Amino acid sequence: MKIFLSSSLLVLSSIGFGQTKFAQLDIELPTPNEFRTAAGAPGNHYYQQKADYKIDLVLDDEKQIIRGEEIITYTNNSPDKLEYLWLQLDQNIYAQNSDSKLIEVEKMEDFKSINDVKRKLFYYDGGFKIEYVQSTNGQNLKYFINKTMMRIDPPQALGPNQSISFKIKWWYNVNDRDKVGGRSGLEYFQKDKNYLYTIAQFFPRMCVYNDVEGWQNKQFLGKGEFTLPFGDYNVSITVPADHIVGATGELQNASSVLTAEQKSRMKTASTSDKPVLIVTQAEAEENEKEGTSKTKTWIFKAINVRDFAFASSRKFMWDAQSVKIGGKSILAMSYYPKEGNPLWERYSTKLVAHTLKTYSKYTVDYPYPVAISVHSKQIGMEYPMICFNGGRPEEDGTYSEETKYGMWGVIIHEVGHNFFPMIINSDERQWSWMDEGLNTFVQYLTEQEWERGYPSRRGPAYMIADYMRGNPKFISPIMTNSESIYQFGNNAYGKPATALNILRETIMGRELFDYAFKIYCERWKFKHPTPADFFRTMEDASAVDLDWFWRGWFYSTEFVDISLDDVNHFELNTQDPTVEKQINKEKIAQKDQFIGDTRNKASIEKTVNELDPTIDDFYAKRKIYEADALDKKQYDELKQKLSAEDLKLLNSGKEFYELKFSNKGGLVSPVIIQVTFEDGKTDVIRIPAEIWRMDETQVSKVLILDQKVKSIRIDPFLETADCDLDNNSWPATVQPTRFQLFQQQKDKENPMQRQKRLEELGK
């Protein structure tokens, strides 16, 4: 299609009035105040409470019981008077009448076997047994247990800048993770009659009190994790004398619990850039054959942490290496039974070290003296300086790639949780995405720096498309309470990680994003950030208005589906009759022929006008595709009126393409256009999401190009999470789906086992 340009060009546009997607988040976000600023930073009156713990523990390996006594010193740094104190009793989730059991949705179709019924009827006497709550001078304090929460009523209200110390004595039966489940607990090894304990949420812990919601005392139902104040810990752990213990903090009495050889190896590890075995596999295997009635007490100290966890077993191997971060040496360590090898000895501590370095680059320097990865059968749980991770090879020592990458991924993820939420201490009970999503995002960056082409499960935009285009009945906005989320993994981990990747790669660019993200982490390390603090900081530190992005990705369940509906091609009319008439002649010659015309050429020997020359008149003889003298004279007159610049433009050969788009998914998005020209070269045009600001459903764009276009594709690099790629191309293309005629049975052996069989065949 030819277009004519005049010296004055009238531009018409269709303007829509719906602007809700680009409205600011003023209503949704809390009003800035002296505690939290409009820039997303802590205000000049920001405060947070402090909870210090002195804990004495005994692990009864015969009865699988934890017994403990703790002294809590709680400091009220708020401007408020506190009439009562709230503590978390997480173990009460295992009580027989716990809400987590009562609210579980069940159907008869879930009971398909005797084992299903047995699991339902399995009795486990779980939950804290509180023996007393007393002041430090032995006077009983009034308390009330409300399921997984305990309220303590001090004799007098705790005023601003005041502290109170009290002690609690308690015990509980350690849960078997195979039978009961749980984020921590025990694993029993039938072959050697030994236990491996990964112990957390094992003591009554103070709730957070802050400026946002007062006491954060939402009940623990299982999904929503933990919100805790920072404090200092002194913990003594008494275990069988042949156990090896790893825990949050630094070991204070190595001289009394380690052998001379172990201390020597530890000294070597403290300066080594490679893992050094402190307890070897041979030593661990020998140790697990023994048993003892003697005990040892391991003492750990941790400064400015929000929680404490530990692991204990006579089965443990133990290795360590030094990691240099911010001028400090940190010990990266791993504890694992022989069942974890060969994977764990080869990879675990190296993964810990790599994770600390990479996360420190993107967030804050790792501040703690140690970081520990412990192998347990169940997949992944995190605590300050220590985490429990799965990834177990087969009994013959072989493993699949799935097992290897699963182990790598879970170690990176759980060690990464040291940063989110152990340091940047968000409210996990309310907003799972603030730790899981941010952590999964940096996990992706860390995985890609570990191995080129690492097959990350979450992070790349295209990987979230199936979830986002799914049944909306079972999709929640990211900004949903942790206990009410559908598809927890996709919602709390995958979608926010994808959103941050899109911000980094497409919306903001790496330089702006990385700077703002690091500012957020530095501002809120060892503090309690909220979603508003994150949203505001990312905008304030980048000068990029992201309210539309937070609204769409975090507050809605809409998805990205931008359709390239139509492409119209226009060319400039040069107004030179010699040129234009020749072009028209060529177009007529190239025009597709009606089949009847083609057949008539052969079937009609002579037409009447071919037989009778008197039939053709002026119009039949006129040469309409040739410029005559009058055409040329008129063109010469036109050229006199046009400037040299106008003539240059008319003869530039510019190609005009009008692209029409529709937003079928509802979620506004940048439009990334890849143009492929007839000579095979390509160009990429990046249009910001603000193109939708006046009409959120339909927009158009005119591209003025120097040559003709062969094809156009939007989202060519799969960076916007577009959920339907079939409407992204011109000319239209359909993505093929491969199918199998015969369903093959899954191979029961992993590739390493198959290789062993091949080697045996070759002998």
N, C-alpha and C positions, 0 to 999 in steps of 0.2 A: 504494500500500500504506500502511495506517495503522499508526503505531507508538504504543505506550502507554508513558508515562514514569511511574515511581514515584519516591518520595522517595529510595530507594536503588537505584542503577543498577549492575548487574553487567556488567563489561566482560570479554569473552573475547578472547584474541588467540592467533594461531598463530605460534610462534617457531621460526625455522630456526636451526640451529646452525653452518652454514657461514659463516665470517666472514673468509675469506681475502682478499676484495677490500678489506676495511677494515683488514687487518693493517698494522702499521707497517712501514716499509722498513728496519728495523734490520739484517736479514740482508743485504739487497742493497747497502746503502751501507757504505763503509769506516768504520772506527772513528775518531772524531775524535781529534786528537792536537795536539801543540804546533805543527804546521805548518798545520793546517786545523781550525777549531773546529766544534763542534756547531751553532753558529749560522750556519755557512756563510761565515764570514769568514776571511781569512788569520790564522794563529796568531801567537803572539809570537816564534816561531822560523822563520816562513816565510822562504824564501830563493829567489832565482833567479839563474841564471848571466848573464853579460854577454859578448857577442861583438862586438868592434869591427872594422871593415873599412876598409882603405885599398886601393882597387882602381884599376888603370890598364887601360883597355879600348881596343881598336882595332876598329872596324867596317869590314871589307873589303867594300865595295859591289860590287866587280868579281867576287869569288869567293863572296860571301855567307858569310863566315866571321867569327866573333867570336874575338878573341885577347885574353887577359887575364893579368894577374899581380896577385895580392892578398896583402896581409899581414893576417893575422887575429891579433888579440890577445884571448885567451880568459881570462876571470877566473872562478875557482872560488869562488863564494860559499857553496857547500854545506859541511856539516860532514864531508864524505867525502873520502877520498883517491882520486884518479882515475888508474888505471894506463894508461888509453888514452882517446882522444878519438874521437868519431864525427861524421862529416860526411855531408851529403846530396849525392848526385851525380844530380840529377833528369834531366839530359840523357841519362843512360844508359838511360832508358826507350826510347830510339830505337835502341839497339844491336841488331844483327841477332839476337842470342841472348837478348834481354831477356825476362824472365818475362811481361811484359804481352802479348807476342806469343804466347808458348807456351801461356798459359792461356786464350787466347781460344777460346770454343766455336764451332765451324764445322760447317756442313752443306753437302752438295753442292747443296742447293736454293738456297744463298746465291749460287752462281755461275751467274747467268742470262745473262750476256753476256761478250763478250771483255773489256770494261772491268773487269768484276768480277775476272777472272783477272789482268789487267794490274795492278790495284791490289794484289792479293795478291803479285805477283812484283816490284812496284816496289822498286828498291834505293835505299836512302838510307844513306849512311855517317854514321850519327848517333852521338851519345854523346860524352862528354868525352875528349879526348886529353890526359892528364896528362903534362907534360914533367918536372916535378920537384916534390918537397915538401921544403923545406929550413928549417933554422933561419934566423934573421935574419942570422947571420954566415956563411951559405953552406954549412953542413954538412947533408948529406942526412939526412932523417929516415926511419925505417922506416915503411912504410904498406902496407895491404892493401885492395884493392878487392873488395867483395862486392856485385856487381850495382849497385844504386843507392845503396850505402853505402860509405864509405871510413873505415877505422880508421887512426888515426895513433898510433904508440907513441912518446911523448916519452922522452928519455934517462932522466929520473927521473919518478916519479909526481908528479902535480900535487896538492899539499896544499891544505887549506882556506885561503882568503884569499890564494892565490897566483895569479899570472898567467903565461901563456906566449904568446910571439909566434912565428909561423912564416909562411912564404910558400909559395904554390903558383902555378905557371905552367901554363897550359892553353889549349886552343882547341877549337872545335867548328864543324861545319857547321850553319848556321842552317836549320831545317826550314821547308819551304814548307807553309803551313797548308792550302792547297787539296789538296795531294798526300799529305801525311803526317798532317795534323791537328796538334793540340797546343793548349796554353793560350796559347802565345806563338809567335813565329816571324816569317815574312815573308809579304807579299802582293805578287804581281807584277802590274803593270798593263801589259798587252800593248800598248795603244794608244800610250802615251807612253814605253814601255820603262823604267819606273821601279819602284822598290821602296818599300814602306812596311814598316818594321820595328817590331814590338811585342815587346820583348825582356825575358824574365824567366826565372827559374831558370837563369841564365846563368853562375853561378859556384858553386864548392863552398861549401856553407853549413853552419854548425854545427848539429848536432841539439840538441834540448832535453834537459837532464838535470835531473830534479826529484825531489821527495819521493814521488811517486805510483808511478812505475815505473822510476826510474833513467834510463837513456838511452832516449829515444823514437827508436828506429832501425828501425821497421817499414819494410819495403821499399816503394818507390813503385811502385804498379801502375797508377795512372791516375786512379782515383776519389778515393781518400783524398788530401787536399791536403797542406798543409804545417804543420809545427809548428816554430817557430823562436824562439830567444832574442832579447831586445832588445839593441840596441847602437847605436853611432854609426858613420856611414858618411861617408867622403870618397872620391868617385868621379870620375875623369877619363875622359871619353868622347871619343875621337878619331874623327871622322866626316868625310865629304866636306864641303868648305867651304860648299857650297850647301844642306846639310841644316839643318833646324830640329829641335831636340831638346827633348823634355819628359821629366822624370824625377822620381823620388822626391827630395824635399828642395828646398833653395833654390839657385838659380843663383848661383855665387860670382864669375863673371868676365863679367858681362853687358857690360862695357865693351869686351871684346875679341871677343865673338862676335855681338853685336847691332849693327845700324846705329844711327845717331843718331836716325832717325825711329822705329825700333822701341823704343828706350829712352824716347823722349818719349811714345809711345803707352802703354807700360807704366806710366809715371808717372801718366798720366791714368787708366788702368784701376785703379790702386791706391786711388783714392778714388771711383770711379764705382760707382753701384748698378745700372748696366746694362752689358752686355757691350761692350767696346771692342775693335775689330779691331787686332791688333798686326801680323799679316800678312794682307792682304786676299786675296780670291779672284783678282783680277787679278794681284797680285804672285806668288801661288803658281803660277798657270798659266804665267806668264812664267818663273818659276824652274825649273819642271819641264821646260822645253824645253832647258835648258842642261845641261852636264856639266862636271866639273872634276877635275883630278888633285890639286888642293890640298886641304888638310885644315884642320879647326879642332878644337880641344879644348874641350869644354864641361865645366865643373867644378861638381859638386853636393855639397852637404853636408846630411846629415840626422841629427838628434839623436833618440835613443831610439826607433828604429823596429826592426821585426822582419824587414825584407826591403828589397830595392831592385829597381826595374824602370825601364825607359826606353823611349821611342819615338823614332824618327828617320826622316825622309824629306825630300826636296826638294819633295814635293807638299803639305806642310802649310800650311793656314791656321791662324791662332792667334788666339784672342780671350780676354779676361779681364775680370773685374769683382771688386769688393770685397764681402766679406760680413762683417758685424759679429756676432761671437759672443763672449759673455763679456768684453766690453770690448776685444777684439782684432780687428784687421782681417785677414782671410784672403783670399787670392787664389783665386777659382774660375776655372778655365781649361779651354779645350778646344782640341784639335788635330785637324784633319780635312782630308782631301783634297776636291777639288771634287766628287768622286763622292758625298759626303755631303750636299751641299746640294740643296734649300733647307732641309732638316730641321735640319741641325746648327748652322748659323749662327743659326737662329731659336730653337732650344730648348736645346741641350746645356748651355751655361754657366748658363743660368737654372735648369735642373734640378739642376745641381751645387750652386748656391747654396741652392736650396730644400731639397735633401736635407740639407745640412750644418745648416741651421737647425732642421729638424724632428727629425732624429736627436739633435741636441744637447739639444732640449727633453725628449725621452723617455729619454735615456741619460746622456751626459756631454758637457760642452762640447768641441767639436772642438779638439784641442790643437796641430795642425800649421799651418805657415804657408801651405801651398798644398793644393789638391785639383784633380786633373786628370782629364778625360774625353778619351780618345783613340778616334777612330773607326777600326775595322778591320772587315773583312767578317764575321768570325766573331763569334758572340754571346759576350760577357761573360767577363772574368777580372779579378781584383782584386789590387792590391798597395798598400803604404802610399803614400798621397797621389796614386796614379795608378791608372787602370783602363782596360781596353780593351773597347770596346763596339760592338755591331753596330747595325743599323737603317739600311739603305741604300735610298734612293729608286730608282725606275726611271731608265733613262738619259735619259728626256725630262724628268726633274725631278718627275714626279708620284709619288704614293705612295698606298697603301691605308691605311685606318684601322688595319688590323692591323699594318702596318709602323710607323706613327706610335706606336701604343700599345706595340708591341714595343720601339721605341727608347726611349721614355719609361721603360718599366718596367726595362729592362736598365741604363740609366744610374742610376736611383734605387737599384737593387739593388747594383750594383757600387760606386758611391760609398759606399753604406751599409756595405759591407764594411770601410771604414776603421774602423768602430766594432766590428764583429764579423767577423773576429778580429784586426784589425790593432792595436786598442787593448785590447779585452777579449779576451785572447789565448788562446783555447781550443785544444784539441788536435784539429785538423782531420783528422789522419791516423787518429785513433781514432773521433771523434764528429763526423760531418759536421753533424748537426742543431744542434750548439751554435753554429755560425756561420751555416749556411744557414737553419736554421729560425728562429732569433731575428732574423736579418737580414730574412727574408721577412716576418715579423710586423711589424717596424717599417717595412718597405717599404710594406706595406698601409696603415698609418697615414699615411705620407707621400704615397702616391698619392691618398688621400681628401682630403688637404688641398691637393693640387695642382689637382684638378678635381672639382667636386661630381658624384657618381654615376660616378666613374672605374671602368671595368670591370676591376677587379683580377682577376688569374688565380687568386690564392691568398689565403686569409685568412678569408673568410666561411665559417661552419660548414657550410652546405649543400653547398658546392662539393667537400668531401672525401668525401661520402657514397658516390659511385660507387666510389671506390677502396676504402673501408673495407669495403664489402659484397662486394668481388670475391672471386676464387678465393683462399682462404687459403694455398694451396700457393705462391703467388707474392707473398705479403705478409710482410714482416719486422717485428718490433718496432722502434720508433724506436731503442731501445738496442741497436743492432747495429753491429758494426765497419763502417766506411765501404766497405770492399771486398766485403762480403758482403750488401749490401742489394739486395733486389728493388725494382724501380720507384723508382729513386733520387730522381727529382724529387718524387714523391708522398710518399715516406718521409722524406727529409731536409729538404725545403722545405715542402711543403704541409701534412702532418699536424701537425708541431710548431707551425707558424704558426697553424693552426686551433686547436690546443690552447690556445695562449696567448690567442687571441681569445676562446675560451670562458671561460677563467679571468677575463679582463678584463671581459667583458660579462655573464656569467651566474653564475660561481662566487664571485668575490671582489668584483666591482664595480670601476669605473674608479679610484676614489680609492685604495682599498687596493692594487690591482694596480700602478698607476703608481708609487706610493711604493715598494713592495717591489722592483719592477723597476729603478728608478733606484738604489736602495740596492745591488743586485747589481752594477750597472754601475760605480758609484763605488768599491765595495770592490775590484773586480777589474780596474780599468783599469791597463794596463801590467803585468799579472800573468797567471798561468796557471790559470784556474779549471777545475774538473771538473764533471760533472753533479751530483754530490752537493753541491757548493758552491752551485750554482744552486737545486736543490730546497730545500736547507736555508734559504737566504736568503729565498726567496719565502715560506716558512712563518713563519720567525722574525720577519720584518718586518711580517707581516700578521695574526698570530694566527689564521690559518686552517689547519686540519689538511688537508693536500693529499696525504698519502701514498696514499690511495685513487685520487686523480687521476693521480699519476705512475705508479702500478702499472698502472692500466688503459690509459692513453693511451700511455705510454712503454715499458712492459715487456711488453705483451701485443698480440695482433692482434685482440682482440675489438672489436666495434663497437656503436654505440648503435642499438637498436631497441626502444623502449618502446611496448608495445601497450596501448591502452585496450580491455580485453576486454569489460567489462560495466558498465552503469550501472543501478542500481536506485533508484527514486523512492519516498520515504516522506513521509507528512504526519502531523502531530500530530493525535491524536484529542482533540478538545476535551472529550469526555465529557458534553457538553450534548446531551441526546436530541433536542431540537428541531432543532439544527444538524446533528447526525450523521445523523438519519433523512432529512432533506431531501437531504443530500449523497448518501446511498445511492440515493434515488429518482431523482436526476438521473443518477447513474452507470448505473442500469438503463436509463433512457431513452436514454442515449447509446451503450449497448452495441451492437456490431455484430450485425445480425440474420442468423440462418441462412436461407439462400435458400428452404428448404422452408417456414419460418414465413411468409416474405413471400408466397410463392405460395398458401399455405393461406388467407390472408385473402381472396383473391379466389375460390378454388375451392370452399371450404366455406361454403355459404350460412348455415347455422345449426348450431352444435354441440348436443349433447344437453342440456347444462346451460343453454344459452341458451333452449332450447325448454321445459325442465322446471324450474321454480323450486325444486322440492323437492330437487334434486341438490346445490345449494350448502349447505355446513355452516358451522360456526363459523370454520374456517380459511380458507374461501373468502371469507368476508365480513370477516375481520379487516383493519383498516387498519394494516398493518405499517410504513408510512412516516410515520405521524403519532405524535407524542409524546402519551401519555395523562397523566392526573393523577398516577398512581403513578410514572411516569418522572420527572416534574417534581419530585415530592416527594423521590425518591432523589437527584436532582441537587442539590436544595437542601441536603440533609444532607451531601453530598460537599463542597460549597462551604464549609460551616462548618468542615471539617477542613483545608482548604487555605489557605495564606497568600495575601496579595494578589499577591506575586511569582509564586507558582505559577500562580494564575489568569491573570495577565498572560502568562506563557509559554504556557499551554495555548491561549490565544486569540490568540497572536501571528501565527498564519498562517505560521510557519517551514516552509520546504521542506527536506527531507533527501534528499541524493543520495549513494549509496554507489558509489564508483568503484573498479573492480578493474583492476589493472595487471599485466602480466607483462613481464619483461626477456628478450626473445627474442634480442638481440644479444650479451648477456653483459657489456657494458661498462656499469657503473652510471652513472647520470646524474641530475641534477636533473630534476624533473618540473614543467614549466611548463604550467599549465592556463588556458585562456581559456574563460570561461563567457559564452554569449550568452543573454540573458533574452528572454522573450516580447515585451517592449516594445522590443527592439532594442539596449538598452544592454549593455555588456560589462564584465566584471571579470577580472582576471588574478591567479591564485594561484601563487606560486613555492615549490615544495617542495624543500629541499636534497637532495642525493644520499644523505645519511645515512638517508633513509627506508628504504633497502635494507640497512641494517647488520645486521638480524637475519634477513632472508630476501632473498637476492640474486636470486630468480627471480620471486616473486609478492608483491605488497603491495596494500593497499586503503586508501582514504581516504574519510571522510565529510565532505561539505560541507553546512553549515547556512546556508541562504540565505533572503532575504526575499521572493523571488518565484520563480515557476516558470521553469524553464530550457528554452530552445528547442534549444540545441545546445552541445556541449562539444568542444573541440579541444586536443590537447597539442602542445607545441613550435610554437605559432602563428607565432612570429617567426623560425623556422628557425635557432635559436641553439645547438642541442645536437648537430648533425650526425646527426640521426635518419635512418637509412637506409631506412625504409619509412614513407612518409606515409599509406599507405592504411589503416593500422590505428590512426590517431591521432585519429579523430573518432567522435562519437556525436551523432545517428545516423550510421551508417557512410557515408562518401563515398569514391569512388575517383577518384584523380587521372587525368585523361584524358591519353592519349598521342596526339599529332597525327601523322598519317602522310600521305605523298604518294602519289597514285596513279601519277604519272609522275615519274621522276627527272629533274630538270632538269640540263642541262650547266652546269658552273660558268662564270661569266662570266670571260673571259680578260683583260678590261680593268678597271682600277680605276675608282672613281667619278670621280676627277679627270680621267682620260682620256676618260671618257664625256661629262663636262661640256664638255670641249674640242670634242668632235664636235658636241654640241648647239649650242655657240656658232658653229661653222663653218656649221651648217645654217641658223642664223638670219641670217647675213650676206647 
